[in-house]
Amino acid sequence: MLMTPLSDYHVAPGRLREWTLDAAPFHEAARSAGNATPLSYNQQLHLKFFLKLMERGLGTPAWLGFGFEIPGPLDAEAFRGTVRAWAERHETLRSGFRLEGGKPERFTVDSHAVSVRDADLGDFTDGEELCGYLQERIDGAAEAFRLPSFVVETVERADSTTVVVGLDHAHADGYSVAMAVQELQDLYAAIATGETIGHDGIGSYVDFSVAERATAERIGADHPAVADWSRFVENAGGRMPRFPLDLGVAEDELVPHTMLDTWLVDAAGADAVEEICHAADGGFLAGLLAAFAIAAHQLTGARVYRTVMPMHTRSRPEWVRSVGWFIGIGPVEIDLGTARTFQDAVHGAHRSARTAMRLTRVPFLRVVELLGMERDLERSMPEFFPFVSFTDMRVVPGAQRWTEWNARTLFRMTRGNKANIWVNRTHDGVRLTARHPDTELAGISVACFTDRVRDVLHSVAKTGDYAFADPSSSPGVTA
C-alpha cells in the first residue's frame, strides 16, 4: 500500500456523506469525574506538542488516515453498523481527551453508548473540488481534543463507493490504518449479510497504555536503556542526530513540507537483497540500514551513521489486531569501521537494529524525563529528530488485495525542519517516501541521498555486493 497525501488521492466524484460517532456520550463522559485513565507516552508527547504549538499560533493538522473502495452502491445501514462495530471493537476510538488543571486526561465512552450519525454533504462533480472539501472536513474533525477525534467520509456512486477515514494520530499508528482496510471490508461484508460480529481476542489500546505507564514509571536513571540513549546522544555531539545532508532550513524554522516518493527496488530485487543479507548474518532491514550508512559515508565522509527508528511494540497477541499507537523509538548507530563492501556492513547494521529494537521497550518520553532533556524536546517541536521507518507491508491482512481496492494510507502534509523517511516493502517491491522541508536544497539533498541508497541496493541485487570507495573518489553533494 502506498503512502499518499490526501491531496494526491484521486477520488472520483459522487455524493459525499459524512459519518461520525454521536458526540453527546463523549461530552457526558468528559463531564464525569473519576473515569480518567493514563495516557500512553506517545499520546502524552503528541498532546504536549499540540498544546504548545497552539500557544504559538502554529496549530497544524496531525492525522493519519486511509482510503479504499467497495463495489456497488452503498448499503447505508450496513455501513452505519460497520462504523459502530469498529468503534465498539477498538476502545481508543471511543476515547477522548480533556484538560484538568492544564494537563490532558483520557476518558472513554462505554461501548453500549455508541451510535453513528451521518450527514449528506451534497453531490460533487469536480474531483479537485471534492478533494479540497474532504481535506477541509478531515482537518476539522480529526483533531486531538475534538469529540470524537475521527471521521469517516464516503463518496457514493452507482457502481462503487470510496471510503476515506481520518484519525488524530493519538489514536493510531501506520500499521493500524493499513490493517483497518481489510477490517472494515470484512465488517461491512459481514453486517450486510447478517453475520454475527465478534470482538474476542482484540485488546484495548487503553489497557496497553495503562500497562505501559505502570511498567515505565518503575524505570530509573540507572536503567541500561537510559545509559544507551545517553551514550547515543553524547556520541552525536550532545544532540539528536540530523539528516546527513544540509536541508537549507534553520533548526528553529518551520517551513511547509513536501515529499519524495519513489521505488528503490522491485520485488525480485528485494528478494535478491534479502538473500544476500541472510548470507551475511542479517535480514532485509539490516541491508537497508547498511545501504543508508554507505550512502551517508559516500556523500559526507562520515564512517558512523546515526538515525532514529520507530518500531512496533505489539508484544502480546491481543495487541496484534488492535488500533492504537503501538510504536517505540530506538537509536541506530552504524560504525562502518574498516568495512569496504555492503556485505561487510550488514553485520554491524543488524546488530544496531537489534539494539534499537531492544531499546524501544522503554518509552522515549520516559528516557527524555530521566535524562533531563524536556527543554531540548520543547525547543525542537514539532520534530525532535529525523527518523527512518521500515515496515514489511506484505504481512498486513488484505495486502494482496490493496490494488483491487485502490487502498492507500493517507497523511496530511505539515511543517517542520527535518527529513523523515518511510520505507515500505510490498508485494510489488520496496518504496521510499520522504517528507522534508520544501526548500530547493532539501529537495536536492534528499533526492541525492535516495539515489545513492537505490544504487547500493541495485548493485547488491544484480551482483551480490557493493564496494564503496572513500568519498574523496566518489561524487557527492556540496552543502
C-alpha angles and dihedrals in degrees: 000000000000124000107234135177108239088241088065097046103100110215118188113237121263143118113325119217126178124213123196138159113259105267096210096083089048093054091046091051091046090058094050116099123222099027098102121127126191119270119237114251090250090054091047091053093043093051091045089056092046094052095044093050091048089054088055093047090246100115111156132177113264106185138135124209149159139221134203142153133243121199125248131011116326119263094218098196093047089050091049088054090048094056091045093049091048091053092045090052098049115050095197089066088058094047130091140182131242133177118245115179089347092304126106121247130186125228131177136220115225113252091236090060094058118114131163128231126193133196128197106229096184142255121306123199098175117071095204092051090048092051092051092049092048090054091049092051095047093044089056098044106036097066128128100247097035114111105253103012100205133067137191123213125192126194106200127205132166094259104029146004128222115214119203121184127187125188131179107253090244089077104043147029129207094271091052094056093043091050093046093069093069091038095056092043089054095044092050094048092048096047092045089057096042098252120156114255119219131191100191118138096022113114129214121251087213089061090046090053093052092050093044093053094045090054097042095049089062090059116100136194090271093065113121092234091059091051091049092051091047091054091047092054092044092050089051091058098272096301140075114282123267133217106280095245133050115269098193094241132106121246093247096040122105114203131168116277128235129182146230117209121184146142117255099188136346123246095272091048091050091051091050092050091048092052091052090048092052089052088053092051095259142091136237092279090054089051092050092051091046089054090051091050092049092048091050091048094050093048099042108017092239114137093197119069119196130185140140122251129201114218132179122261097200091132099155130056094245091059096054095084097028124115111233145097098286097167132126128186125233131183118239119204118172118184109196089196108170094345115135101170139047092250090053089055099047097076094054091045090051091051091049092049091052091050091050090050091053093049093053087073088078111064111247093229090056089054090049090053093049093047092047093238098135093112091051089050093052093047092054098048134169091025120032096179143353112257142195115217124191126190129175097217092185090084095054112107111258095017094134091058100047094102091051090050095043086234122181137169106231133207140174122246109238138173133268147112104254134085113233123189131204119190116191125187113207136168087272097053140273121321128191123206118186125188112199143155112289096244127126093240094048090052091052094044097048093045092049092049092048092049091053092050089050091050091054094049093045091052092049092048092049103037106016096247146032123225113206124202129211111280091248088072096039127073114246143166123286106220 
